Amino acid sequence: MIIETLLSKRDQLPLELAIIEPEGEAIGIIQLIHGMSEHKERYYNFMNYLSQQGYICAIHDHRGHGERHITFRIFLYKRYNIYCR
């Protein structure tokens, strides 16, 4: 698995991207998009399955999702008593 951090061109917000490649030649590329209250890690098992079938799989965390943003939300809650969904 390849994990990359990309910076948003608009405001330099770091967004994480995960890519899983098949061992042999790829037959296609699948870009997965997680749901509203989710994060990319929930799809790793499915991505592994798809890569075993010959697909390159990519997924990224949307703004406000993922481990980096969970830590920030906990900080906001503890410091300012703000609950962010």
DSSP file (Angstrom, degrees, kcal/mol; ACC not computed):
  #  RESIDUE AA STRUCTURE BP1 BP2  ACC     N-H-->O    O-->H-N    N-H-->O    O-->H-N    TCO  KAPPA ALPHA  PHI   PSI    X-CA   Y-CA   Z-CA
    1    1 A M              0   0    0      0, 0.0     2,-0.5     0, 0.0    19,-0.2   0.000 360.0 360.0 360.0 137.8    0.0    0.0    0.0
    2    2 A I  E     -A   19   0A   0     17,-3.1    17,-2.6     2,-0.0     2,-0.5  -0.930 360.0-166.3-106.7 127.3    1.2    3.5   -0.9
    3    3 A I  E     +A   18   0A   0     -2,-0.5     2,-0.3    15,-0.2    15,-0.2  -0.971  12.2 175.9-114.7 125.0    0.2    6.3    1.5
    4    4 A E  E     -A   17   0A   0     13,-2.8    13,-3.2    -2,-0.5     2,-0.5  -0.941  23.0-143.8-126.1 148.5    0.7    9.9    0.2
    5    5 A T  E     -A   16   0A   0     -2,-0.3     2,-0.3    11,-0.2    11,-0.2  -0.969  19.8-168.8-112.1 122.2   -0.2   13.2    1.7
    6    6 A L  E     -A   15   0A   0      9,-3.3     9,-3.4    -2,-0.5     2,-0.5  -0.823  15.8-132.8-107.3 147.6   -1.3   15.8   -0.8
    7    7 A L  E     -A   14   0A   0     -2,-0.3     6,-0.1     7,-0.2     2,-0.1  -0.875  24.4-115.8-102.3 131.1   -1.8   19.5    0.0
    8    8 A S     >  -     0   0    0      5,-2.3     4,-2.2    -2,-0.5     5,-0.0  -0.392  15.9-141.2 -60.3 134.1   -4.9   21.3   -1.2
    9    9 A K  T  4 S+     0   0    0      1,-0.2    -1,-0.2     2,-0.2    -2,-0.0   0.785  98.0  56.4 -68.3 -25.7   -4.0   24.0   -3.7
   10   10 A R  T  4 S-     0   0    0      1,-0.1    -1,-0.2     3,-0.1    -2,-0.0   0.942 134.7  -8.4 -73.0 -48.2   -6.6   26.3   -2.2
   11   11 A D  T  4 S-     0   0    0      2,-0.1    -2,-0.2     0, 0.0    -1,-0.1   0.249  89.8-108.7-140.1  13.9   -5.4   26.4    1.4
   12   12 A Q     <  +     0   0    0     -4,-2.2    -3,-0.1     1,-0.2     3,-0.0   0.690  56.5 164.8  64.7  20.7   -2.7   23.8    1.8
   13   13 A L        -     0   0    0     -6,-0.1    -5,-2.3     1,-0.1     2,-0.3  -0.545  40.6-119.9 -66.2 127.1   -4.9   21.5    3.9
   14   14 A P  E     -A    7   0A   0      0, 0.0     2,-0.4     0, 0.0    -7,-0.2  -0.563  32.6-174.2 -73.4 129.4   -3.1   18.0    4.0
   15   15 A L  E     -A    6   0A   0     -9,-3.4    -9,-3.3    -2,-0.3     2,-0.3  -0.991  17.1-135.1-124.6 130.6   -5.3   15.3    2.5
   16   16 A E  E     -A    5   0A   0     -2,-0.4    45,-2.1   -11,-0.2     2,-0.4  -0.675  17.3-167.5 -93.6 141.1   -4.2   11.6    2.7
   17   17 A L  E     -AB   4  60A   0    -13,-3.2   -13,-2.8    -2,-0.3     2,-0.4  -0.968   3.2-161.0-125.1 137.1   -4.4    9.2   -0.3
   18   18 A A  E     -AB   3  59A   0     41,-3.1    41,-2.1    -2,-0.4     2,-0.4  -0.973   7.5-174.2-121.1 136.3   -4.0    5.4   -0.2
   19   19 A I  E     -AB   2  58A   0    -17,-2.6   -17,-3.1    -2,-0.4     2,-0.5  -0.995   6.7-168.6-130.5 134.1   -3.2    3.3   -3.3
   20   20 A I  E     - B   0  57A   0     37,-2.5    37,-2.8    -2,-0.4    -2,-0.0  -0.991  10.8-162.8-122.0 128.0   -3.1   -0.5   -3.5
   21   21 A E        -     0   0    0     -2,-0.5    35,-0.2    35,-0.2    34,-0.1  -0.828  20.9-113.9-110.2 146.9   -1.6   -2.0   -6.7
   22   22 A P        -     0   0    0      0, 0.0    30,-0.1     0, 0.0     4,-0.1  -0.333  23.7-121.2 -71.5 160.9   -2.0   -5.6   -7.9
   23   23 A E  S    S+     0   0    0     28,-0.3     3,-0.1     2,-0.1    29,-0.1   0.882  95.4  36.9 -70.5 -37.4    1.1   -7.9   -8.0
   24   24 A G  S    S-     0   0    0      1,-0.2     2,-0.2    28,-0.0    30,-0.0  -0.025 116.5 -41.2 -95.4-158.2    0.7   -8.5  -11.7
   25   25 A E        -     0   0    0      1,-0.1    -1,-0.2     2,-0.0     2,-0.2  -0.480  65.1-117.4 -70.3 136.6   -0.3   -6.3  -14.6
   26   26 A A        -     0   0    0     -2,-0.2    29,-0.2     1,-0.1     3,-0.1  -0.491  19.7-166.2 -77.2 143.1   -3.3   -4.0  -13.8
   27   27 A I        -     0   0    0     27,-2.9     2,-0.3     1,-0.3    28,-0.2   0.479  69.8 -24.5-103.4  -6.6   -6.6   -4.5  -15.7
   28   28 A G  E     -c   55   0A   0     26,-0.7    28,-2.7     2,-0.0     2,-0.4  -0.974  60.2-104.7 176.4 175.2   -8.1   -1.2  -14.6
   29   29 A I  E     -c   56   0A   0     -2,-0.3     2,-0.5    26,-0.2    28,-0.2  -0.983  22.6-164.4-125.0 134.8   -8.2    1.5  -11.9
   30   30 A I  E     -c   57   0A   0     26,-3.1    28,-2.3    -2,-0.4     2,-0.7  -0.982   4.3-160.0-121.3 123.4  -10.9    2.0   -9.3
   31   31 A Q  E     -c   58   0A   0     -2,-0.5     2,-0.3    26,-0.2    28,-0.2  -0.910  15.0-158.1-100.8 114.1  -11.2    5.3   -7.4
   32   32 A L  E     -c   59   0A   0     26,-3.0    28,-0.5    -2,-0.7     2,-0.4  -0.666   5.2-160.5 -91.9 148.2  -13.3    4.7   -4.2
   33   33 A I        -     0   0    0     -2,-0.3    28,-0.1    26,-0.1    26,-0.0  -0.988  14.8-137.4-129.9 121.2  -15.1    7.5   -2.4
   34   34 A H        -     0   0    0     26,-0.5     6,-0.1    -2,-0.4    26,-0.0  -0.270  24.8-102.0 -77.2 166.0  -16.1    7.0    1.2
   35   35 A G    >   -     0   0    0      4,-0.1     3,-1.3     2,-0.1    -1,-0.1  -0.047  40.7 -85.3 -80.6-176.3  -19.4    8.1    2.7
   36   36 A M  T 3  S+     0   0    0      1,-0.3    -2,-0.1    29,-0.0    -1,-0.0   0.873 124.2  30.9 -62.1 -44.7  -20.3   11.1    4.8
   37   37 A S  T 3  S+     0   0    0      2,-0.0    -1,-0.3    28,-0.0     2,-0.2  -0.151 110.0  86.6-107.7  38.2  -19.4    9.7    8.3
   38   38 A E    <   -     0   0    0     -3,-1.3     2,-0.3     3,-0.0    28,-0.2  -0.585  58.4-143.5-126.4-175.6  -16.6    7.5    7.1
   39   39 A H    >   -     0   0    0     -2,-0.2     3,-1.4    26,-0.1     4,-0.2  -0.950  34.9-102.2-148.6 163.5  -12.9    7.4    6.4
   40   40 A K  G >  S+     0   0    0     -2,-0.3     3,-2.2     1,-0.3     4,-0.2   0.799 109.4  71.3 -62.5 -32.0  -10.7    5.7    3.9
   41   41 A E  G >  S+     0   0    0      1,-0.3     3,-1.3     2,-0.2     4,-0.3   0.755  85.1  68.7 -60.2 -24.3   -9.4    3.0    6.3
   42   42 A R  G <  S+     0   0    0     -3,-1.4    -1,-0.3     1,-0.2     4,-0.2   0.700 100.3  49.9 -65.5 -17.5  -12.8    1.3    6.3
   43   43 A Y  G <> S+     0   0    0     -3,-2.2     4,-2.6    -4,-0.2    -1,-0.2   0.365  77.7  99.8-104.2   3.5  -12.2    0.3    2.7
   44   44 A Y  H <> S+     0   0    0     -3,-1.3     4,-2.4     1,-0.2     5,-0.2   0.894  83.1  49.8 -61.0 -42.0   -8.8   -1.2    2.9
   45   45 A N  H  > S+     0   0    0     -4,-0.3     4,-2.1     2,-0.2    -1,-0.2   0.922 113.0  46.8 -62.6 -43.2  -10.0   -4.8    3.0
   46   46 A F  H  > S+     0   0    0     -4,-0.2     4,-2.5     1,-0.2    -2,-0.2   0.894 111.4  51.8 -64.9 -39.9  -12.2   -4.2   -0.1
   47   47 A M  H  X S+     0   0    0     -4,-2.6     4,-2.4     2,-0.2    -2,-0.2   0.891 107.9  52.1 -63.8 -39.7   -9.3   -2.5   -1.8
   48   48 A N  H  X S+     0   0    0     -4,-2.4     4,-1.9     2,-0.2    -2,-0.2   0.918 109.5  49.9 -61.7 -42.9   -7.1   -5.5   -1.1
   49   49 A Y  H  X S+     0   0    0     -4,-2.1     4,-0.9     1,-0.2    -2,-0.2   0.941 111.6  47.8 -59.9 -47.9   -9.7   -7.8   -2.6
   50   50 A L  H ><>S+     0   0    0     -4,-2.5     5,-2.1     1,-0.2     3,-0.6   0.876 109.3  53.0 -63.1 -37.7  -10.0   -5.7   -5.7
   51   51 A S  H ><5S+     0   0    0     -4,-2.4     3,-1.3     1,-0.2   -28,-0.3   0.860 104.0  56.5 -67.5 -32.8   -6.2   -5.6   -6.1
   52   52 A Q  H 3<5S+     0   0    0     -4,-1.9    -1,-0.2     1,-0.3    -2,-0.2   0.736 104.1  54.8 -67.2 -21.5   -6.1   -9.4   -6.0
   53   53 A Q  T <<5S-     0   0    0     -4,-0.9    -1,-0.3    -3,-0.6    -2,-0.2   0.448 132.4 -93.1 -89.4  -1.6   -8.5   -9.3   -8.9
   54   54 A G  T < 5S+     0   0    0     -3,-1.3   -27,-2.9     1,-0.3   -26,-0.7   0.546  82.0 128.6 108.2   9.1   -6.1   -7.1  -10.9
   55   55 A Y  E   < - c   0  28A   0     -5,-2.1     2,-0.5   -29,-0.2    -1,-0.3  -0.761  54.9-133.5-103.1 143.6   -7.2   -3.6  -10.1
   56   56 A I  E     - c   0  29A   0    -28,-2.7   -26,-3.1    -2,-0.3     2,-0.4  -0.810  31.7-159.6 -82.3 130.8   -5.3   -0.5   -8.9
   57   57 A C  E     -Bc  20  30A   0    -37,-2.8   -37,-2.5    -2,-0.5     2,-0.4  -0.949  13.3-179.2-120.2 136.6   -7.4    1.0   -6.1
   58   58 A A  E     +Bc  19  31A   0    -28,-2.3   -26,-3.0    -2,-0.4     2,-0.3  -0.983   5.4 166.9-132.8 144.2   -7.1    4.5   -4.8
   59   59 A I  E     -Bc  18  32A   0    -41,-2.1   -41,-3.1    -2,-0.4     2,-0.3  -0.983  10.2-166.8-151.3 150.2   -9.0    6.3   -2.1
   60   60 A H  E     -B   17   0A   0    -28,-0.5   -26,-0.5    -2,-0.3     2,-0.4  -0.942  27.1-109.4-134.6 158.7   -8.6    9.6   -0.2
   61   61 A D        -     0   0    0    -45,-2.1     3,-0.1    -2,-0.3   -22,-0.1  -0.749  34.2-132.6 -85.2 133.7  -10.0   11.2    2.9
   62   62 A H    >   -     0   0    0     -2,-0.4     3,-1.9     1,-0.2   -46,-0.1  -0.297  46.6 -65.6 -74.2 168.3  -12.3   14.1    2.3
   63   63 A R  T 3  S+     0   0    0      1,-0.3    -1,-0.2   -48,-0.1     3,-0.1  -0.318 126.1  17.7 -54.9 132.9  -11.9   17.3    4.2
   64   64 A G  T 3  S+     0   0    0      1,-0.3     2,-0.3    -3,-0.1    -1,-0.3   0.550 107.9 101.3  82.2   7.3  -12.7   16.8    7.9
   65   65 A H    <   +     0   0    0     -3,-1.9     4,-0.4     4,-0.0    -1,-0.3  -0.832  53.5  41.0-121.3 159.6  -12.3   13.0    7.7
   66   66 A G  S  > S-     0   0    0     -2,-0.3     4,-2.0   -28,-0.2     3,-0.3  -0.170  96.2 -57.7  96.0 171.9   -9.5   10.6    8.6
   67   67 A E  H  > S+     0   0    0      1,-0.2     4,-2.0     2,-0.2     5,-0.2   0.886 129.0  53.7 -59.3 -45.3   -7.0   10.2   11.5
   68   68 A R  H  > S+     0   0    0      1,-0.2     4,-1.3     2,-0.2    -1,-0.2   0.887 113.4  43.3 -59.8 -39.6   -5.4   13.7   11.2
   69   69 A H  H  > S+     0   0    0     -4,-0.4     4,-2.4    -3,-0.3    -1,-0.2   0.781 107.3  59.1 -80.5 -27.4   -8.8   15.4   11.3
   70   70 A I  H  X S+     0   0    0     -4,-2.0     4,-2.3     2,-0.2    -2,-0.2   0.927 105.5  50.5 -63.7 -43.8  -10.1   13.2   14.2
   71   71 A T  H  X S+     0   0    0     -4,-2.0     4,-2.0     1,-0.2    -2,-0.2   0.903 111.1  48.6 -60.0 -42.1   -7.2   14.5   16.3
   72   72 A F  H  X S+     0   0    0     -4,-1.3     4,-2.5     2,-0.2    -1,-0.2   0.893 109.5  51.9 -66.1 -40.0   -8.0   18.1   15.4
   73   73 A R  H  X S+     0   0    0     -4,-2.4     4,-2.3     2,-0.2    -2,-0.2   0.895 108.5  51.0 -64.3 -39.1  -11.7   17.5   16.3
   74   74 A I  H  X S+     0   0    0     -4,-2.3     4,-2.7     2,-0.2     5,-0.2   0.913 109.7  51.3 -63.2 -41.6  -10.8   16.1   19.7
   75   75 A F  H  X S+     0   0    0     -4,-2.0     4,-2.9     1,-0.2     5,-0.4   0.935 109.6  49.3 -59.0 -48.0   -8.6   19.2   20.3
   76   76 A L  H  X S+     0   0    0     -4,-2.5     4,-2.5     1,-0.2     6,-1.2   0.907 112.8  47.9 -59.0 -41.8  -11.5   21.5   19.4
   77   77 A Y  H  X S+     0   0    0     -4,-2.3     4,-1.6     4,-0.2    -2,-0.2   0.944 116.2  41.9 -65.7 -47.4  -13.8   19.7   21.7
   78   78 A K  H  < S+     0   0    0     -4,-2.7    -2,-0.2     2,-0.2    -1,-0.2   0.890 123.5  37.2 -67.9 -39.1  -11.4   19.7   24.7
   79   79 A R  H  < S+     0   0    0     -4,-2.9    -2,-0.2    -5,-0.2    -3,-0.2   0.901 136.9  13.1 -82.0 -42.5  -10.1   23.2   24.2
   80   80 A Y  H  < S-     0   0    0     -4,-2.5    -3,-0.2    -5,-0.4    -2,-0.2   0.370  93.4-118.4-120.0   3.5  -13.3   25.1   23.1
   81   81 A N     <  +     0   0    0     -4,-1.6     2,-0.5    -5,-0.4    -4,-0.2   0.860  64.0 148.5  57.7  37.0  -16.1   22.6   23.9
   82   82 A I        -     0   0    0     -6,-1.2     2,-0.7    -9,-0.1    -1,-0.2  -0.899  38.0-152.3-103.2 127.1  -16.9   22.5   20.2
   83   83 A Y        -     0   0    0     -2,-0.5     2,-0.5    -3,-0.1    -9,-0.1  -0.895  13.8-170.2-101.8 117.5  -18.3   19.3   18.8
   84   84 A C              0   0    0     -2,-0.7    -7,-0.1   -11,-0.2    -2,-0.0  -0.902 360.0 360.0-108.0 132.2  -17.5   18.9   15.1
   85   85 A R              0   0    0     -2,-0.5    -1,-0.1   -12,-0.0   -12,-0.0   0.413 360.0 360.0 -95.2 360.0  -19.1   16.2   13.0
